[in-house]
């Protein structure tokens, strides 16, 4: 198959590229950074250098592909001018136009937990927005939304706090049960959906492990030589103040705090619980802890 991937060389794309190349697919990888070309070439793929906000460029990159993979890149939470809904809305329309103009008939889109609604999920609401934009494409274009759970590498954001306070603190934690997922397991599901027979519309949750935050703290603490590491729950107000103090844009802080609060209450995971996959991924938190320890000690 000829497959075009957005996402450059991110945490999910590197294992995804390797997976697809190992199976003999012809892979084009979109990146805005010309310096990534040599790395993409070394992986056995072809680089397409340009902006995802440019539908004409995307049309060229998608043309001739049997399937395309779409993902929204992360944004700068410290950018006080950023309107996150406007940015991702524009990007979603750029994706839709390029898919339509290039005549691609099979799309796999990386979405997220929380994409089933735009209410009460904080910053995750933009996934709902993009899913709905893609929903307007003609019915003969198959679309699978791969909804990822809490991705392991987001735990790296707690490293500074662990080093300075010897604890993890957020407005979720403690005994809260969180479904976690490895980027490798996400990549495997995306590859499976790209290779699948193109038909209809669906979403698919992908999860690797379900653990309480206290269990996660124990696993990570053991890995970094802090066996007494605790994950404390703080108030929404304390969490909000913490992020404001480090300069994060207020509108992004509000979205982050609301998202965390929905994790603490469990409302974020209600739709997932109704559609939980019968098979979990193979990369468990104990596996990821080795990578976390390397980053912590690096």
C-alpha positions as CSV (number, residue, x, y, z in Angstrom):
1,X,0.0,0.0,0.0
2,X,0.9,3.6,-0.5
3,X,0.4,5.4,2.9
4,X,0.9,9.1,3.8
5,X,1.4,10.0,7.4
6,X,1.1,13.4,9.1
7,X,2.9,13.7,12.5
8,X,6.6,14.0,11.4
9,X,8.9,12.0,13.7
10,X,6.8,12.2,16.9
11,X,6.6,9.6,19.7
12,X,3.9,7.6,17.8
13,X,5.1,8.1,14.3
14,X,8.6,6.6,14.7
15,X,7.2,3.1,15.7
16,X,4.4,3.5,13.2
17,X,6.8,4.2,10.3
18,X,9.0,1.2,11.3
19,X,5.9,-1.0,11.5
20,X,4.7,-0.1,8.1
21,X,8.1,-0.1,6.4
22,X,8.8,-3.6,7.8
23,X,5.6,-4.8,6.1
24,X,6.7,-3.5,2.7
25,X,4.4,-0.5,2.5
26,X,5.4,2.7,0.6
27,X,5.3,5.4,3.2
28,X,5.4,9.2,2.8
29,X,5.9,11.2,6.0
30,X,4.8,14.9,6.2
31,X,7.0,17.2,8.2
32,X,7.5,21.0,8.3
33,X,11.1,20.7,9.2
34,X,13.6,20.2,6.3
35,X,16.2,18.8,8.8
36,X,14.0,15.8,9.4
37,X,14.3,14.7,5.8
38,X,17.5,12.7,6.3
39,X,16.1,10.8,9.3
40,X,12.9,10.0,7.5
41,X,14.9,8.7,4.5
42,X,17.0,6.6,6.9
43,X,13.9,4.9,8.2
44,X,13.0,3.9,4.6
45,X,10.2,6.4,4.1
46,X,9.9,9.5,1.8
47,X,9.7,13.0,3.3
48,X,7.2,15.5,2.2
49,X,8.3,18.9,3.6
50,X,5.6,21.5,4.0
51,X,2.8,22.9,6.2
52,X,-0.3,20.9,7.2
53,X,-2.2,24.2,7.3
54,X,-1.7,24.3,3.5
55,X,-4.5,22.3,1.7
56,X,-2.7,22.5,-1.6
57,X,0.5,21.0,-0.1
58,X,-1.5,18.3,1.6
59,X,-3.4,17.5,-1.6
60,X,-0.1,16.8,-3.3
61,X,1.2,14.7,-0.4
62,X,-2.0,12.7,-0.2
63,X,-2.5,12.2,-4.0
64,X,-2.0,8.6,-5.0
65,X,-2.2,7.2,-1.4
66,X,-4.3,4.2,-0.6
67,X,-4.7,5.5,2.9
68,X,-3.7,8.6,5.0
69,X,-3.1,9.1,8.7
70,X,-4.1,12.4,10.3
71,X,-3.1,13.8,13.6
72,X,-3.3,17.2,15.2
73,X,0.1,18.4,16.4
74,X,0.7,19.8,19.9
75,X,0.5,23.5,20.4
76,X,2.4,26.0,22.7
77,X,0.4,26.3,25.9
78,X,2.4,29.4,26.8
79,X,1.2,31.3,23.7
80,X,-1.3,33.8,25.1
81,X,-2.6,34.7,21.6
82,X,-3.5,31.2,20.7
83,X,-7.2,30.3,20.1
84,X,-6.9,26.6,20.3
85,X,-10.4,25.9,18.9
86,X,-9.8,28.2,15.9
87,X,-6.4,26.7,15.2
88,X,-7.6,23.1,15.2
89,X,-10.8,24.0,13.4
90,X,-8.8,25.5,10.6
91,X,-6.5,22.5,10.5
92,X,-9.4,20.1,10.5
93,X,-10.9,21.9,7.4
94,X,-7.5,21.8,5.8
95,X,-7.4,18.0,6.3
96,X,-10.9,17.6,5.0
97,X,-10.3,19.6,1.8
98,X,-7.0,17.8,1.1
99,X,-8.7,14.4,1.6
100,X,-11.5,15.4,-0.7
101,X,-9.4,16.9,-3.4
102,X,-6.8,14.1,-3.5
103,X,-9.6,11.5,-3.8
104,X,-8.3,9.4,-0.8
105,X,-10.8,6.9,0.3
106,X,-9.4,5.6,3.5
107,X,-8.5,7.8,6.5
108,X,-7.2,6.9,10.0
109,X,-7.4,9.8,12.4
110,X,-5.6,10.0,15.8
111,X,-8.2,11.3,18.2
112,X,-8.5,11.1,22.0
113,X,-10.5,10.1,25.0
114,X,-13.1,12.9,25.4
115,X,-13.8,13.2,21.7
116,X,-17.4,12.0,22.1
117,X,-18.4,15.4,23.5
118,X,-17.4,19.1,23.7
119,X,-18.7,19.6,27.2
120,X,-16.8,19.2,30.5
121,X,-13.6,17.7,29.0
122,X,-11.5,20.9,28.9
123,X,-8.8,21.2,26.3
124,X,-9.8,17.8,24.8
125,X,-12.9,19.4,23.2
126,X,-10.9,20.1,20.0
127,X,-10.8,16.4,19.2
128,X,-14.6,16.4,19.1
129,X,-14.4,19.5,16.8
130,X,-12.0,17.8,14.3
131,X,-14.0,14.5,14.3
132,X,-17.1,16.4,13.4
133,X,-15.4,18.3,10.6
134,X,-14.1,15.0,9.1
135,X,-17.6,13.5,9.6
136,X,-18.9,15.9,6.9
137,X,-16.7,14.2,4.2
138,X,-18.7,12.1,1.7
139,X,-19.9,8.8,3.0
140,X,-17.8,6.7,0.6
141,X,-14.6,7.9,2.4
142,X,-13.9,5.5,5.3
143,X,-12.8,7.1,8.5
144,X,-11.5,5.4,11.7
145,X,-11.0,7.6,14.8
146,X,-8.3,6.0,17.0
147,X,-9.1,7.4,20.5
148,X,-6.0,7.3,22.7
149,X,-6.3,7.2,26.5
150,X,-3.8,8.9,28.8
151,X,-0.4,8.5,27.0
152,X,2.5,7.3,29.1
153,X,4.9,10.1,28.0
154,X,2.7,12.8,29.5
155,X,4.0,11.5,32.9
156,X,7.3,13.1,32.0
157,X,5.8,16.5,32.8
158,X,5.8,15.5,36.5
159,X,9.6,15.0,36.6
160,X,10.5,18.6,37.7
161,X,7.9,18.4,40.5
162,X,9.3,15.0,41.7
163,X,12.8,16.4,41.8
164,X,11.9,19.5,43.7
165,X,9.1,18.3,46.0
166,X,9.6,14.5,46.0
167,X,5.9,14.0,45.1
168,X,3.5,14.0,42.2
169,X,0.7,16.6,42.6
170,X,-2.3,17.4,40.3
171,X,-6.0,17.9,40.6
172,X,-6.4,14.2,39.9
173,X,-4.5,11.3,41.4
174,X,-4.5,9.1,44.5
175,X,-7.0,6.2,44.0
176,X,-8.3,7.6,40.7
177,X,-8.2,4.7,38.1
178,X,-6.8,5.9,34.9
179,X,-6.6,4.0,31.5
180,X,-3.0,4.5,30.2
181,X,-1.6,3.8,26.8
182,X,1.8,3.4,25.2
183,X,2.6,5.2,22.0
184,X,3.9,1.9,20.6
185,X,0.5,0.3,21.2
186,X,-1.2,3.3,19.6
187,X,1.1,2.9,16.6
188,X,0.2,-0.8,16.2
189,X,-3.5,0.0,16.2
190,X,-3.1,2.8,13.7
191,X,-1.1,0.4,11.4
192,X,-3.8,-2.2,11.7
193,X,-6.5,0.3,10.8
194,X,-4.5,1.6,7.9
195,X,-4.1,-1.9,6.5
196,X,-7.7,-2.8,7.1
197,X,-10.3,-3.0,4.4
198,X,-11.7,0.5,3.9
199,X,-15.4,0.7,4.9
200,X,-17.7,3.0,6.9
201,X,-17.1,5.1,9.9
202,X,-16.0,4.0,13.4
203,X,-14.1,5.0,16.5
204,X,-11.7,2.7,18.4
205,X,-10.3,3.2,21.9
206,X,-6.7,2.0,22.5
207,X,-5.4,1.3,26.0
208,X,-2.4,-0.5,27.5
209,X,-3.0,-0.6,31.2
210,X,-5.5,0.5,33.9
211,X,-4.0,1.6,37.1
212,X,-4.7,3.9,40.0
213,X,-2.4,7.0,40.2
214,X,-1.1,5.6,43.5
215,X,-0.1,2.4,41.7
216,X,1.6,4.5,39.0
217,X,3.5,6.5,41.6
218,X,4.7,3.2,43.2
219,X,5.9,1.8,39.9
220,X,7.7,5.0,38.8
221,X,9.0,5.6,42.3
222,X,10.6,2.2,42.4
223,X,12.1,2.8,39.0
224,X,13.8,6.1,40.0
225,X,14.9,5.0,43.5
226,X,12.1,6.8,45.3
227,X,10.0,3.9,46.6
228,X,7.9,6.3,48.9
229,X,6.8,8.5,46.0
230,X,3.2,9.6,46.4
231,X,0.6,11.1,44.0
232,X,-1.3,13.7,45.9
233,X,-4.6,15.3,44.8
234,X,-4.6,19.1,45.0
235,X,-7.6,21.5,44.5
236,X,-8.5,22.9,41.1
237,X,-7.5,26.3,42.4
238,X,-4.1,25.2,43.4
239,X,-3.5,23.5,40.1
240,X,-4.7,26.6,38.3
241,X,-2.4,28.8,40.3
242,X,0.6,26.5,39.7
243,X,0.3,26.7,35.9
244,X,-0.3,30.4,35.9
245,X,2.9,31.0,37.9
246,X,5.0,29.3,35.3
247,X,3.6,31.5,32.6
248,X,1.1,29.2,30.8
249,X,-1.7,31.0,28.9
250,X,-4.8,31.4,31.1
251,X,-7.1,30.0,28.5
252,X,-5.0,26.9,28.2
253,X,-4.7,26.6,32.0
254,X,-8.5,26.5,32.3
255,X,-8.7,23.8,29.7
256,X,-6.0,21.7,31.4
257,X,-7.6,22.0,34.9
258,X,-11.0,21.1,33.6
259,X,-9.6,18.1,31.8
260,X,-7.8,16.9,34.9
261,X,-11.0,17.5,37.0
262,X,-13.0,15.3,34.7
263,X,-10.3,12.6,35.1
264,X,-10.6,12.9,38.9
265,X,-14.5,12.7,38.8
266,X,-14.3,9.8,36.3
267,X,-16.7,11.6,33.9
268,X,-14.0,11.7,31.2
269,X,-13.9,7.9,31.1
270,X,-17.6,7.1,31.1
271,X,-17.9,6.7,27.3
272,X,-14.7,4.7,27.2
273,X,-16.1,2.4,29.9
274,X,-19.1,1.7,27.6
275,X,-16.9,0.9,24.6
276,X,-13.8,-0.5,26.3
277,X,-11.7,-2.8,24.0
278,X,-11.6,-6.4,24.9
279,X,-7.9,-6.6,24.2
280,X,-5.4,-4.2,25.8
281,X,-2.0,-3.3,24.3
282,X,1.2,-5.2,25.4
283,X,3.3,-2.3,26.8
284,X,2.5,-2.0,30.5
285,X,3.4,0.7,33.0
286,X,6.2,-1.5,34.4
287,X,7.7,-1.5,30.9
288,X,7.4,2.2,30.5
289,X,8.9,2.9,33.9
290,X,12.4,2.0,32.5
291,X,12.0,4.8,29.9
292,X,10.7,7.2,32.6
293,X,13.7,6.4,34.8
294,X,16.1,7.1,31.9
295,X,14.5,10.5,31.3
296,X,14.5,11.3,35.1
297,X,18.2,10.5,35.4
298,X,19.2,12.0,32.1
